[in-house]
């Protein structure tokens, strides 16, 4: 028991504050992105924890709300959503400071968009 507790304390001490910051996802983000045609958009995104690795994702963009399901693995977050009745997928990389940068696409649309999430 004491060895286990000591190992946990040592492991916790090895995680620097910067590394610990990137392990946690914020609950609310400012969104800025570009569509496949190059036009830009902005809005907000909310994450709600479902489990250790899964999330409900809710974007509010231009007065429209999109809801999806996300999965976190290490420094990546993937999420599905529906836009105009078509499935979409976004892949984010978690960067320093908790910023997420990603690419997204919607079934049947040409091109892909980019999106940056900044913790609020």
N, C-alpha and C positions, 0 to 999 in steps of 0.2 A: 504494500500500500504506500509506504513512504517513498519507495523508488518511483512508483508511478506518479505520485504527486510531484516529486523532484523533477522528473522528466517533463511534466507539463509546465512547470514553472520555468525550466531552462528553455524549452521550446518557445514559450511565450516571450521570453526575454530576447530571443534571436530574431523575432519579427520586429523590424524597425517601424517607427511611426509612419514613414512614407509607404512602406509595404503594406502595413495594416490598412492604411487609407484606401489603397487600390483594391483591397479585398472586399470592401463594403461598397454597396451601391446606394446611391441617394434615393430618396422617395420621390423627389420632384426635380425636373430638369427644364431648362430653356432649350428649345429646339431651333436649329437653323439648318436649312437644307436646300438642295437643288433637285428639281425634277429631271426626268430623262431628256426633256427638251431644253434644259439649261436655265429655265425660270427658277426663281428662288421662292422660298416660303419660310415662315417662322411660326412658332407656337409653344406649347408646353407638353410635357410628358410626365405621367405619374406611374410609378411602379408600386405594386402591392405584393408582398411576399406571400407565396402559397406554401413553399417548402424551402429547404436549404438551397435548392438549385432552380426552383421554378417561380415564375412571377406572372401576375396579371399586368398587362401593359396597356395604358390608355393615353393616346395622343389627342390633343386638341389643336387642330390646324385650321385656320380660316373659318372658324365657326362650326366646323364639323368634328365630331368625335369618332375616332377609330379605336376599337378595342381588340386586343390580341393576347396571345399566350407566349411567354418567353422562357428560355432555359439558359442558365449560366453554367459555363464550364471554364474554370481557370480565369483567364483574362478575356473571355469572349462571352457575348450575350447574343443569342439568336432569338428572333420573335416572328411569329406569324400574325397576320391580321387580314381583314377583308376590306377592299376598296371597290366601291361600285359593284358589289356582288362577286368580285374576283379575288382569289387568294393572293396574298403578298408575303414576302419574306424579307427580313432585314437581318444583317449580321453586323454587330458592333465589336470593336476592340476597346477594352477598358485601358485607358492611358493614365499617366501620372496626373494626380490631382482629381481623379475620378471622372475625367472627361471621357465620353464614349464617342468614337468615330465609326461610321458604318456606311455600307452600301445596301440599297434596297431595290426590289423589283416587284412588279405585279404581273401575274399571268396574262399573257396576250398582249402586253405592251412592249414596244421596242425600247431598248435602252434601259439604263438603270439610274437611280438617283443616289445622292450622297446625303448624309445627315450627321450633324454633330450635336451631341447632348452635353450641356454644361450644367453641373449641379447648381440648384437655386438656393 
